Amino acid sequence: QVQLVESGGGLVQAGGSLRLSCTASGSKFDISTVGWYRQIPGAQRELVATQTAGDQRNYASFAKGRFTITRDNDKATLDLQMNDLKPDDTAVYYCYVYQRLSDDSYWGQGTQVTVSS
């Protein structure tokens, strides 16, 4: 079992920055794929960025060049640095851990990000 706790959401003006953090408890974080997803009301949850255990990063097209995902295996944390935020980035952001060996997925509780124009 993995528990995920997020922090760092909030209200920011367009063009501003936010850094989301997620702390994981449980085992096997260092061999897990981690990531961030987001969801707006009435829409499906969509991928923002992922990072594999081998440090391969994958970004949604809207995130490329503006968002950066990082992980610290010693601290079992993952962060999402978001720059040049736009009103369309307003959503609830969820951190995510996937353990391939057991095919288990875990989600954080979500943190609200609101970008005002």
DSSP file (Angstrom, degrees, kcal/mol; ACC not computed):
  #  RESIDUE AA STRUCTURE BP1 BP2  ACC     N-H-->O    O-->H-N    N-H-->O    O-->H-N    TCO  KAPPA ALPHA  PHI   PSI    X-CA   Y-CA   Z-CA
    1    1 A Q              0   0    0      0, 0.0    26,-0.5     0, 0.0     2,-0.4   0.000 360.0 360.0 360.0 142.7    0.0    0.0    0.0
    2    2 A V  E     -A   26   0A   0     24,-0.2     2,-0.4   103,-0.1    24,-0.2  -0.997 360.0-159.7-128.3 130.1    1.1    3.5   -0.8
    3    3 A Q  E     -A   25   0A   0     22,-1.8    22,-2.4    -2,-0.4     2,-0.4  -0.926  10.0-160.7-108.6 137.4   -0.4    6.7    0.7
    4    4 A L  E     -A   24   0A   0     -2,-0.4   105,-0.5   103,-0.4     2,-0.5  -0.961   7.6-171.4-122.3 131.6    0.1   10.0   -1.1
    5    5 A V  E     -A   23   0A   0     18,-2.1    18,-2.6    -2,-0.4     2,-0.2  -0.984  11.0-160.3-125.6 123.1   -0.3   13.4    0.4
    6    6 A E  E     +A   22   0A   0     -2,-0.5     2,-0.3    16,-0.2    16,-0.2  -0.636  13.8 167.8-101.8 157.3   -0.2   16.5   -1.9
    7    7 A S  E     +A   21   0A   0     14,-2.3    14,-2.9    -2,-0.2   104,-0.1  -0.972  42.1  67.5-154.6 164.7    0.5   20.1   -1.1
    8    8 A G        +     0   0    0     -2,-0.3    11,-0.3     1,-0.3    14,-0.1   0.365  59.2 131.0 107.3  -4.9    1.2   23.3   -2.9
    9    9 A G        +     0   0    0     12,-0.1     2,-0.3     9,-0.1    -1,-0.3  -0.171  25.3 115.4 -71.3 174.5   -1.9   24.1   -4.8
   10   10 A G  E     -d  113   0B   0    102,-1.1   104,-2.9   101,-0.1     2,-0.5  -0.991  61.5 -46.7 160.1-163.9   -3.6   27.5   -4.6
   11   11 A L  E     +d  114   0B   0     -2,-0.3     2,-0.3   102,-0.2   104,-0.2  -0.883  52.2 164.8-106.9 131.6   -4.6   30.7   -6.5
   12   12 A V  E     -d  115   0B   0    102,-2.6   104,-2.4    -2,-0.5     2,-0.2  -0.984  34.8-111.2-143.6 151.9   -2.1   32.4   -8.8
   13   13 A Q  E >   -d  116   0B   0     -2,-0.3     3,-2.3   102,-0.2    72,-0.2  -0.483  51.0 -81.6 -79.9 154.8   -2.4   35.0  -11.5
   14   14 A A  T 3  S+     0   0    0    102,-2.5    72,-0.2     1,-0.3    -1,-0.1  -0.281 120.2  29.3 -54.6 137.4   -1.8   34.1  -15.2
   15   15 A G  T 3  S+     0   0    0     70,-3.2    69,-0.6     1,-0.3    -1,-0.3   0.259  99.9 114.1  91.6 -11.4    1.9   34.0  -15.9
   16   16 A G    <   -     0   0    0     -3,-2.3    69,-2.5    69,-0.2     2,-0.3  -0.112  59.1-121.1 -84.3-174.7    2.8   33.0  -12.3
   17   17 A S        -     0   0    0     66,-0.2     2,-0.3    67,-0.2    66,-0.2  -0.917  20.2-177.1-130.6 152.4    4.3   29.8  -10.9
   18   18 A L  E     - B   0  82A   0     64,-2.2    64,-3.2    -2,-0.3     2,-0.5  -0.983  14.5-148.4-142.7 152.2    3.3   27.1   -8.5
   19   19 A R  E     - B   0  81A   0    -11,-0.3     2,-0.4    -2,-0.3    62,-0.2  -0.977  12.6-160.0-123.8 119.2    5.2   24.1   -7.2
   20   20 A L  E     - B   0  80A   0     60,-2.7    60,-2.5    -2,-0.5     2,-0.3  -0.756   8.5-165.7 -94.7 142.6    3.2   21.0   -6.2
   21   21 A S  E     -AB   7  79A   0    -14,-2.9   -14,-2.3    -2,-0.4     2,-0.4  -0.944   7.8-168.8-128.3 151.7    4.6   18.4   -3.9
   22   22 A C  E     -AB   6  78A   0     56,-1.8    56,-2.2    -2,-0.3     2,-0.5  -0.985   6.0-159.1-141.7 127.2    3.6   14.9   -3.1
   23   23 A T  E     -AB   5  77A   0    -18,-2.6   -18,-2.1    -2,-0.4     2,-0.4  -0.922  11.1-155.8-110.2 130.1    5.0   12.7   -0.3
   24   24 A A  E     -A    4   0A   0     52,-3.0     2,-0.4    -2,-0.5   -20,-0.2  -0.839   6.5-166.2-106.7 138.8    4.6    9.0   -0.5
   25   25 A S  E     +A    3   0A   0    -22,-2.4   -22,-1.8    -2,-0.4     2,-0.3  -0.935  52.5  52.2-117.5 149.5    4.6    6.5    2.3
   26   26 A G  E    S-A    2   0A   0     -2,-0.4     3,-0.3   -24,-0.2     2,-0.2  -0.751  85.5 -54.2 117.7-171.9    4.9    2.8    1.8
   27   27 A S  S    S+     0   0    0    -26,-0.5    -2,-0.1    -2,-0.3     0, 0.0  -0.538  98.4  31.0-107.7 167.6    7.4    0.7   -0.1
   28   28 A K    >   +     0   0    0     -2,-0.2     3,-0.9     1,-0.1    -1,-0.2   0.675  62.1 140.2  67.3  22.7    9.0    0.5   -3.5
   29   29 A F  G >   +     0   0    0     -3,-0.3     3,-1.7     1,-0.2    69,-0.1   0.904  68.2  59.6 -59.9 -39.1    8.7    4.2   -4.4
   30   30 A D  G 3  S+     0   0    0      1,-0.3    -1,-0.2    43,-0.2    43,-0.1   0.708 108.9  42.3 -68.6 -18.5   12.1    4.0   -6.0
   31   31 A I  G <  S+     0   0    0     -3,-0.9    69,-0.4     2,-0.1    -1,-0.3   0.207  99.2  98.9-109.0  15.3   11.1    1.4   -8.6
   32   32 A S  S <  S-     0   0    0     -3,-1.7     2,-0.4    -4,-0.1    67,-0.2  -0.669  74.1-121.4 -99.0 153.9    7.7    3.0   -9.3
   33   33 A T  E     -E   98   0B   0     65,-2.5    65,-3.2    -2,-0.3     2,-0.3  -0.803  36.2-166.0 -84.1 135.5    6.5    5.2  -12.1
   34   34 A V  E     +EF  97  51B   0     17,-2.7    17,-2.9    -2,-0.4     2,-0.3  -0.831  14.8 150.4-122.2 161.0    5.3    8.5  -10.7
   35   35 A G  E     -EF  96  50B   0     61,-2.2    61,-2.1    -2,-0.3     2,-0.4  -0.993  36.4-111.8-172.0 177.4    3.3   11.2  -12.2
   36   36 A W  E     +EF  95  49B   0     13,-2.9    12,-2.7    -2,-0.3    13,-1.8  -0.989  26.1 178.8-128.4 137.3    0.8   14.0  -12.1
   37   37 A Y  E     -EF  94  47B   0     57,-2.6    57,-3.1    -2,-0.4     2,-0.3  -0.850  10.2-154.1-126.7 165.5   -2.7   14.2  -13.6
   38   38 A R  E     -EF  93  46B   0      8,-2.5     8,-3.2    -2,-0.3     2,-0.3  -0.973   5.7-167.3-142.2 159.9   -5.3   16.8  -13.5
   39   39 A Q  E     -E   92   0B   0     53,-2.0    53,-2.6    -2,-0.3     6,-0.1  -0.983   7.0-161.0-150.2 132.7   -9.1   17.0  -13.8
   40   40 A I    >   -     0   0    0      4,-0.4     3,-2.1    -2,-0.3    51,-0.1  -0.821  49.1 -79.6-105.7 154.5  -11.6   19.8  -14.3
   41   41 A P  T 3  S+     0   0    0      0, 0.0     3,-0.1     0, 0.0    -1,-0.1  -0.247 116.9  13.5 -55.8 133.0  -15.3   19.2  -13.4
   42   42 A G  T 3  S+     0   0    0      1,-0.3     2,-0.3    -3,-0.0    -3,-0.0   0.426 111.4  95.4  84.4  -1.6  -17.2   17.3  -16.0
   43   43 A A  S <  S-     0   0    0     -3,-2.1    -1,-0.3     1,-0.0     2,-0.1  -0.783  78.6 -98.9-120.0 163.9  -14.0   16.1  -17.8
   44   44 A Q        -     0   0    0     -2,-0.3    -4,-0.4     1,-0.1     2,-0.2  -0.437  45.9 -96.7 -75.9 153.6  -11.8   13.1  -17.7
   45   45 A R        -     0   0    0     -6,-0.1     2,-0.4    -2,-0.1    -6,-0.2  -0.527  47.8-158.5 -67.4 135.4   -8.6   13.0  -15.7
   46   46 A E  E     -F   38   0B   0     -8,-3.2    -8,-2.5    -2,-0.2     2,-0.1  -0.908  18.0-104.8-124.4 149.5   -5.7   13.8  -18.0
   47   47 A L  E     +F   37   0B   0     -2,-0.4   -10,-0.2   -10,-0.2     3,-0.1  -0.422  31.7 172.6 -69.0 138.4   -2.0   13.2  -17.9
   48   48 A V  E     -     0   0B   0    -12,-2.7    12,-2.5     1,-0.4     2,-0.3   0.741  65.0 -27.7-105.7 -54.4    0.2   16.1  -17.1
   49   49 A A  E     -FG  36  59B   0    -13,-1.8   -13,-2.9    10,-0.2    -1,-0.4  -0.980  52.1-163.6-162.1 149.2    3.6   14.4  -16.7
   50   50 A T  E     -FG  35  58B   0      8,-2.4     8,-2.3    -2,-0.3     2,-0.4  -0.950   3.0-162.3-133.9 158.9    5.2   11.1  -15.7
   51   51 A Q  E     -FG  34  57B   0    -17,-2.9   -17,-2.7    -2,-0.3     6,-0.2  -0.967  15.1-144.7-142.2 124.0    8.6   10.0  -14.6
   52   52 A T    >   -     0   0    0      4,-2.4     3,-1.9    -2,-0.4   -19,-0.2  -0.232  33.7-100.5 -81.1 173.6    9.7    6.4  -14.7
   53   53 A A  T 3  S+     0   0    0      1,-0.3    -1,-0.1   -22,-0.2   -21,-0.1   0.785 126.7  56.5 -62.8 -26.1   12.1    4.7  -12.2
   54   54 A G  T 3  S-     0   0    0      2,-0.1    -1,-0.3   -23,-0.1     3,-0.1   0.266 122.4-108.9 -88.6  11.6   14.7    5.1  -14.9
   55   55 A D    <   +     0   0    0     -3,-1.9     2,-0.5     1,-0.3    -2,-0.1   0.647  65.5 152.5  72.1  17.4   14.1    8.9  -14.9
   56   56 A Q        -     0   0    0      2,-0.0    -4,-2.4     1,-0.0     2,-0.4  -0.691  31.1-153.5 -76.9 128.0   12.4    8.9  -18.3
   57   57 A R  E     -G   51   0B   0     -2,-0.5     2,-0.4    -6,-0.2    -6,-0.2  -0.812  13.8-171.3-107.5 144.5   10.0   11.9  -18.4
   58   58 A N  E     -G   50   0B   0     -8,-2.3    -8,-2.4    -2,-0.4     2,-0.4  -1.000   7.1-169.7-135.0 131.8    6.9   12.2  -20.4
   59   59 A Y  E     -G   49   0B   0     -2,-0.4   -10,-0.2   -10,-0.2     2,-0.1  -0.932  25.6-116.5-124.1 144.4    4.9   15.4  -20.7
   60   60 A A    >>  -     0   0    0    -12,-2.5     3,-1.3    -2,-0.4     4,-1.3  -0.412  40.5-108.2 -65.4 155.4    1.5   16.3  -22.1
   61   61 A S  T 34 S+     0   0    0      1,-0.3     3,-0.3     2,-0.2    -1,-0.1   0.861 119.9  54.2 -59.2 -36.2    1.8   18.7  -25.0
   62   62 A F  T 34 S+     0   0    0      1,-0.2    -1,-0.3     3,-0.1   -14,-0.1   0.720 109.7  49.1 -71.2 -18.3    0.3   21.6  -22.9
   63   63 A A  T X> S+     0   0    0     -3,-1.3     4,-2.9   -15,-0.2     3,-2.0   0.686  81.3 111.7 -93.9 -20.4    3.0   21.0  -20.2
   64   64 A K  T 3< S+     0   0    0     -4,-1.3     4,-0.1    -3,-0.3   -15,-0.0  -0.312  89.4   7.6 -61.3 130.8    6.1   20.9  -22.4
   65   65 A G  T 34 S+     0   0    0      2,-0.4    -1,-0.3     1,-0.1     3,-0.1   0.272 130.9  55.7  84.3 -12.2    8.3   23.8  -21.8
   66   66 A R  T <4 S+     0   0    0     -3,-2.0    17,-2.0     1,-0.2     2,-0.3   0.688  99.7  51.6-119.1 -34.0    6.3   25.1  -18.8
   67   67 A F  E  <  -C   82   0A   0     -4,-2.9     2,-0.4    15,-0.2    -2,-0.4  -0.810  58.0-166.8-111.4 148.7    6.1   22.2  -16.3
   68   68 A T  E     -C   81   0A   0     13,-2.2    13,-2.8    -2,-0.3     2,-0.4  -0.987   6.7-155.4-136.2 125.7    8.9   20.1  -14.8
   69   69 A I  E     +C   80   0A   0     -2,-0.4     2,-0.3    11,-0.2    11,-0.2  -0.830  19.1 172.8 -98.6 136.7    8.4   16.8  -12.9
   70   70 A T  E     -C   79   0A   0      9,-1.9     9,-2.6    -2,-0.4     2,-0.3  -0.958  12.6-160.4-138.1 158.6   11.1   15.7  -10.5
   71   71 A R  E     -C   78   0A   0     -2,-0.3     2,-0.5     7,-0.2     7,-0.2  -0.980  10.8-157.6-138.3 151.5   11.4   13.0   -7.9
   72   72 A D  E  >> -C   77   0A   0      5,-2.7     5,-1.9    -2,-0.3     4,-1.2  -0.920   6.4-171.9-128.3 104.0   13.5   12.3   -4.9
   73   73 A N  T  45S+     0   0    0     -2,-0.5   -43,-0.2     1,-0.2    -1,-0.1   0.824  84.3  58.2 -69.1 -30.1   13.7    8.6   -4.1
   74   74 A D  T  45S+     0   0    0      1,-0.2    -1,-0.2     2,-0.1   -44,-0.0   0.888 118.4  31.6 -65.5 -37.4   15.5    9.1   -0.8
   75   75 A K  T  45S-     0   0    0     -3,-0.2    -1,-0.2     2,-0.1    -2,-0.2   0.515 104.9-128.3 -95.4  -7.2   12.6   11.3    0.4
   76   76 A A  T  <5 +     0   0    0     -4,-1.2   -52,-3.0     1,-0.2     2,-0.3   0.946  63.5 133.3  56.1  50.7    9.9    9.5   -1.5
   77   77 A T  E   < -BC  23  72A   0     -5,-1.9    -5,-2.7   -54,-0.2     2,-0.4  -0.925  40.6-164.7-128.0 154.1    8.6   12.7   -3.0
   78   78 A L  E     -BC  22  71A   0    -56,-2.2   -56,-1.8    -2,-0.3     2,-0.3  -0.997  11.2-165.9-136.1 143.6    7.6   14.0   -6.4
   79   79 A D  E     -BC  21  70A   0     -9,-2.6    -9,-1.9    -2,-0.4     2,-0.4  -0.840  14.0-153.4-125.0 158.8    7.2   17.6   -7.4
   80   80 A L  E     -BC  20  69A   0    -60,-2.5   -60,-2.7    -2,-0.3     2,-0.6  -0.922  10.1-160.5-134.0 109.6    5.7   19.4  -10.3
   81   81 A Q  E     -BC  19  68A   0    -13,-2.8   -13,-2.2    -2,-0.4     2,-0.5  -0.804  11.8-167.6 -88.8 123.3    7.1   22.9  -11.0
   82   82 A M  E     +BC  18  67A   0    -64,-3.2   -64,-2.2    -2,-0.6     2,-0.3  -0.957   8.0 178.1-119.6 119.8    4.6   24.8  -13.1
   83   83 A N        +     0   0    0    -17,-2.0   -66,-0.2    -2,-0.5   -67,-0.2  -0.775  60.2  21.4-116.4 161.1    5.6   28.1  -14.7
   84   84 A D  S    S-     0   0    0    -69,-0.6    -1,-0.2    -2,-0.3   -67,-0.2   0.918  83.8-160.4  50.4  50.7    3.8   30.5  -17.0
   85   85 A L        -     0   0    0    -69,-2.5   -70,-3.2    -3,-0.2   -69,-0.2  -0.283   7.1-158.1 -67.5 147.6    0.5   29.3  -15.8
   86   86 A K    >   -     0   0    0    -72,-0.2     3,-2.4   -71,-0.1     4,-0.3  -0.850  32.3-108.8-122.6 156.9   -2.6   30.0  -17.8
   87   87 A P  G >  S+     0   0    0      0, 0.0     3,-1.8     0, 0.0    28,-0.3   0.841 117.9  64.4 -54.7 -31.8   -6.3   30.1  -16.8
   88   88 A D  G 3  S+     0   0    0      1,-0.3    -3,-0.0     3,-0.0     0, 0.0   0.635  89.1  68.6 -67.4 -12.3   -6.8   26.8  -18.8
   89   89 A D  G <  S+     0   0    0     -3,-2.4    -1,-0.3     2,-0.0     2,-0.3   0.532  70.1 120.7 -81.7  -5.5   -4.4   25.1  -16.2
   90   90 A T    <   +     0   0    0     -3,-1.8     2,-0.3    -4,-0.3    24,-0.2  -0.432  41.8 106.1 -61.9 123.1   -7.1   25.5  -13.6
   91   91 A A  E    S- H   0 113B   0     22,-1.9    22,-2.8    -2,-0.3     2,-0.5  -0.969  75.9 -80.1-176.5 172.9   -7.9   22.1  -12.3
   92   92 A V  E     -EH  39 112B   0    -53,-2.6   -53,-2.0    -2,-0.3     2,-0.4  -0.884  47.2-148.2 -91.9 128.7   -7.5   19.6   -9.4
   93   93 A Y  E     -EH  38 111B   0     18,-3.0    18,-2.1    -2,-0.5     2,-0.4  -0.843  12.4-166.2-105.0 134.6   -4.1   18.1   -9.7
   94   94 A Y  E     -E   37   0B   0    -57,-3.1   -57,-2.6    -2,-0.4     2,-0.2  -0.951  13.1-140.1-121.4 134.3   -3.4   14.5   -8.5
   95   95 A C  E     -E   36   0B   0     -2,-0.4    13,-2.2   -59,-0.2     2,-0.3  -0.630  24.3-162.3 -89.2 159.7   -0.2   12.8   -7.9
   96   96 A Y  E     -EI  35 107B   0    -61,-2.1   -61,-2.2    -2,-0.2     2,-0.4  -0.996  16.2-167.0-148.8 137.9    0.1    9.2   -9.0
   97   97 A V  E     -EI  34 106B   0      9,-2.1     9,-2.4    -2,-0.3     2,-0.5  -0.999   8.0-168.6-131.0 131.0    2.3    6.2   -8.3
   98   98 A Y  E     -EI  33 105B   0    -65,-3.2   -65,-2.5    -2,-0.4     2,-0.7  -0.979   7.3-161.5-123.0 127.0    2.2    3.0  -10.4
   99   99 A Q  E  >> - I   0 104B   0      5,-2.9     5,-1.6    -2,-0.5     4,-1.2  -0.905   3.9-166.7-108.8 107.6    4.0   -0.2   -9.3
  100  100 A R  T  45S+     0   0    0     -2,-0.7    -1,-0.2   -69,-0.4     3,-0.1   0.857  80.8  60.7 -64.0 -39.0    4.4   -2.4  -12.4
  101  101 A L  T  45S+     0   0    0      1,-0.3    -1,-0.2     2,-0.1   -69,-0.0   0.874 121.3  24.7 -61.5 -36.9    5.3   -5.6  -10.6
  102  102 A S  T  45S-     0   0    0     -3,-0.4    -1,-0.3     2,-0.1    -2,-0.2   0.458 101.9-128.3-104.0  -2.9    2.0   -5.7   -8.8
  103  103 A D  T  <5 +     0   0    0     -4,-1.2     2,-0.4     1,-0.2    -3,-0.2   0.882  57.2 150.4  55.5  41.4    0.1   -3.6  -11.4
  104  104 A D  E   < -I   99   0B   0     -5,-1.6    -5,-2.9     2,-0.0     2,-0.4  -0.856  30.9-162.0-107.2 140.5   -1.1   -1.4   -8.6
  105  105 A S  E     -I   98   0B   0     -2,-0.4     2,-0.4    -7,-0.2    -7,-0.2  -0.943   4.3-168.1-120.2 143.2   -2.0    2.3   -8.9
  106  106 A Y  E     -I   97   0B   0     -9,-2.4    -9,-2.1    -2,-0.4     2,-0.4  -0.978   2.3-161.7-133.1 144.8   -2.3    4.9   -6.2
  107  107 A W  E     -I   96   0B   0     -2,-0.4  -103,-0.4   -11,-0.2   -11,-0.2  -0.943  14.7-129.4-127.6 145.7   -3.7    8.4   -6.2
  108  108 A G        -     0   0    0    -13,-2.2  -103,-0.1    -2,-0.4     3,-0.1  -0.255  36.7-102.7 -77.5 177.9   -3.4   11.4   -3.9
  109  109 A Q        -     0   0    0   -105,-0.5   -15,-0.1     1,-0.1    -1,-0.1   0.612  63.6-111.4 -81.5 -12.3   -6.4   13.3   -2.7
  110  110 A G        -     0   0    0    -15,-0.1     2,-0.4     1,-0.1   -16,-0.2   0.176  21.1-132.4  95.4 145.2   -5.9   16.1   -5.2
  111  111 A T  E     - H   0  93B   0    -18,-2.1   -18,-3.0  -104,-0.1     2,-0.3  -1.000  22.1-121.1-135.5 134.1   -5.0   19.7   -4.8
  112  112 A Q  E     - H   0  92B   0     -2,-0.4  -102,-1.1   -20,-0.2     2,-0.5  -0.556  22.9-171.2 -80.7 131.7   -6.8   22.6   -6.4
  113  113 A V  E     -dH  10  91B   0    -22,-2.8   -22,-1.9    -2,-0.3     2,-0.5  -0.992   5.1-175.8-119.2 124.2   -4.9   24.9   -8.7
  114  114 A T  E     -d   11   0B   0   -104,-2.9  -102,-2.6    -2,-0.5     2,-0.6  -0.983   6.4-167.1-124.8 124.8   -6.7   28.1   -9.8
  115  115 A V  E     -d   12   0B   0     -2,-0.5     2,-0.3   -28,-0.3  -102,-0.2  -0.947  10.6-154.2-114.0 118.6   -5.2   30.5  -12.3
  116  116 A S  E      d   13   0B   0   -104,-2.4  -102,-2.5    -2,-0.6    -2,-0.0  -0.644 360.0 360.0 -93.4 148.9   -6.9   33.9  -12.6
  117  117 A S              0   0    0     -2,-0.3    -1,-0.1  -104,-0.2  -104,-0.1   0.448 360.0 360.0 -89.5 360.0   -6.7   35.9  -15.8
